[in-house]
Amino acid sequence: MMRMGDGRSRPRAGQGQGAGLHGQGTVTHPDGSTYTGEWKDGKHHGQGIYTHVDGSKDIGRYENNVISDGIEYDQDGNVIGT
């Protein structure tokens, strides 16, 4: 389920009626990773934070589910890539 900024829950992006989500929200994927940020047409699009299961993060700008400009951090918050 995805929790939108207005507090409403919706199906996870890409599943059923959730495929066309717009705005801001957070989704928790089945593996436990999360994405918090902007959405367009059901995809990560705009500023966002992807948190991997191990605690590492990709923070930056996403376009069509792919980070296009951002910084990678390890579990301790150290920069490991740009």
Secondary structure in CASP SS format (residue, H / E / C, confidence):
PFRMAT SS
TARGET T0000
AUTHOR 0000-0000-0000
METHOD secondary structure of the structure
MODEL  1
M C 1.00
M E 1.00
R E 1.00
M E 1.00
G C 1.00
D C 1.00
G C 1.00
R C 1.00
S E 1.00
R E 1.00
P C 1.00
R C 1.00
A C 1.00
G C 1.00
Q C 1.00
G H 1.00
Q H 1.00
G H 1.00
A H 1.00
G H 1.00
L C 1.00
H C 1.00
G E 1.00
Q E 1.00
G E 1.00
T E 1.00
V E 1.00
T E 1.00
H C 1.00
P C 1.00
D C 1.00
G C 1.00
S C 1.00
T E 1.00
Y E 1.00
T E 1.00
G E 1.00
E E 1.00
W E 1.00
K E 1.00
D C 1.00
G C 1.00
K E 1.00
H E 1.00
H E 1.00
G E 1.00
Q E 1.00
G E 1.00
I E 1.00
Y E 1.00
T E 1.00
H C 1.00
V C 1.00
D C 1.00
G C 1.00
S C 1.00
K E 1.00
D E 1.00
I E 1.00
G E 1.00
R E 1.00
Y E 1.00
E E 1.00
N C 1.00
N C 1.00
V E 1.00
I E 1.00
S E 1.00
D E 1.00
G E 1.00
I E 1.00
E E 1.00
Y E 1.00
D C 1.00
Q C 1.00
D C 1.00
G C 1.00
N C 1.00
V E 1.00
I E 1.00
G E 1.00
T C 1.00
END
